[in-house]
Amino acid sequence: MRKKILQIYLILLLAGIFGFFIFLGSYALLDVDETRYVHMAEQMFKTKDFMTLYLNGDYFFEKPPMFFWLECFSFKIFGSINEFTARLPIVLLSFLPVSLLFDLCRRVKNIKFAFICTLTLLTSFEYVILSKIAILDSVFTSFLTASCLCYLYTFYVKNKNKKYFWYLTYIFSALAILTKGLPGIAIPVLLIGITSFIFKTQKESIKYSSLGIILFLLITLPWHIIMLKMYNSYFFEEYIYKHHILRFLGSPVIDRTKPWYFYLETLLWGFLPHIFVFISYLADKIRKTKANPLPQLFAFKFLGYNIITALIILVFFSISKGKLATYILPLYPFLSVVTGFIWLEYINKDNIFIKYALLSFNIFIAAATVAACFAKLVLPSDIYCSFKPVQITFILLCMPFAVYNIFLIYKNYRLKLFISLCFFTSLFIGILTPVIYNFNYSFGQNDLMLYAKSAKDENKTISTYLTGKKYSLLFYSGLSYIDYKLEKDNKWFIKELNKKNNILIVRNKDLKNLPSNIKIAEKGRKYSVIEK
């Protein structure tokens, strides 16, 4: 028994290392959000102004400061500002819900169930990928899911320990507020309200609310009060009205309007490879019962809690008209429990629907690997040059695992199949992440980083014309301000062209529309530096 437990911990450790930590600082920060937020944290660290956020020389009242405080703490500990120190606190914090999930599932059922649920989360494609980049949504997810999981703990701990998890629920909710604002309290309140009504626990919810609310206010109010005193109505209009209420309602304040089913589409790739098991199980249950399969899942109360939590998160963010794929991250820990239950049932008892779904997935991987061998014949030469570093790694990694998994399916080694599939996902994400991102940079960001570093070395300023706001220029140049011109303006263009010690960047596709007396100083794949 002890040997099996050690094997479980070793597999989880390897999945964490390969999926989350390997090559963490070996690839550049991503445009737009990662470079933007890390640049802001760098400015906070250098100026020692830990209250007000600034972006490109102006106030930034879109988000609270928790993410930036964590970044500054990392910069202080390591004494440097780079890709690794920017991403490490985000990755470490992402293991907070992972640890809570494992312990809670172990308490509720057994260590095998905990292992399956946790490994499912550790190999959920979007959760792993986005936990490795320095963005607010990853930090928000860690605190929000920790709050919800601590609330679920209250149903499974001794009465004398309930209060501690109630208070942790409020504390983590407060930290989520300080990371991303009102969703940090809206979702826990909805969860507590709905489950208290369904499972008749209103008295317990009220019993611990007084001190919990006090703890919540002690954490959230100080920064908000200071900012309101410093900036009065301007802070309220920008932070509360514009970036909370209007964005939720889908106002054009930010162009992220998506249809209500956007997150269902996101899950099709974000929950790989486990989405095949999830969908095939539901399809099989619907086929057999001719009805909704949810009542069968609710038969195990813990699954009921997780289904409710997952549905609250999914519906809350689906109602909002402003959507991004990153918003759905808090869903994955609770979806992993539901899928862990499905995996456990499949491991114990064969299911032909799940079997053929997994077989189809692995055949697709094998076919994609074969197709990758002939990429040079079908891809344009410039794209193939960027894809070539990925090609060999992709083929050598994917083909053996696809073949091995098909063999395991044929032999009905279902637990080994689960572990193999998860191990493959961890390796794939860990090894190919920097390769895939470097492939992505080749379509323009490499140009910008090169020009930014050149400006830094030559002590020059930067301005851009019709490129949009590319914050990799800010971070990699070390400048605190860049003049981004977003609309056509010939007078501005001539002025910047004549400015001394300045780099003027344009998109290659706009070169034909510029005055004829310019020349190209440097030309990249998507962007160029121009001069008279």
Secondary structure, 3 states (H helix, E strand, C coil): CHHHHHHHHHHHHHHHHHHHHCCCCCCCCCCCHHHHHHHHHHHHHHHCCCCCCEECCEECCCCCCHHHHHHHHHHHHHCCCCHHHHHHHHHHHHHHHHHHHHHHHHHHCCHHHHHHHHHHHHCCHHHHHHHCCCCHHHHHHHHHHHHHHHHHHCCCCCHHHHHHHHHHHHHHHHHHHHHHCCHHHHHHHHHHHHHHHHHCCHHHHHHCHHHHHHHHHHHHHHHHHHHHHHHHHHHHHHHHHHHHHHHHCCCCCCCCECCCCHHHHHHHHHCCCCHHHHHHHHHHHHHHHCCCCHHHHHCCHHHHHHHHHHHHHHHHHHHCCECCHHHHHHHHHHHHHHHHHHHHHHHHCCCHHHHHHHHHHHHHHHHHHHHHHCHHHHCCHHHHHHHHHHHHHHHHHHHHHHHHHHHHHHHCCHHHHHHHHHHHHHHHHHHHHHHHHHHHHCCCHHHHHHHHHHHHHHCCEEEEECCCCCCHHHHHHCCCCCEEECCCCHHHHHHHHHCCCEEEEEEHHHHHHCCCCCEEEEECCCEEEEEC
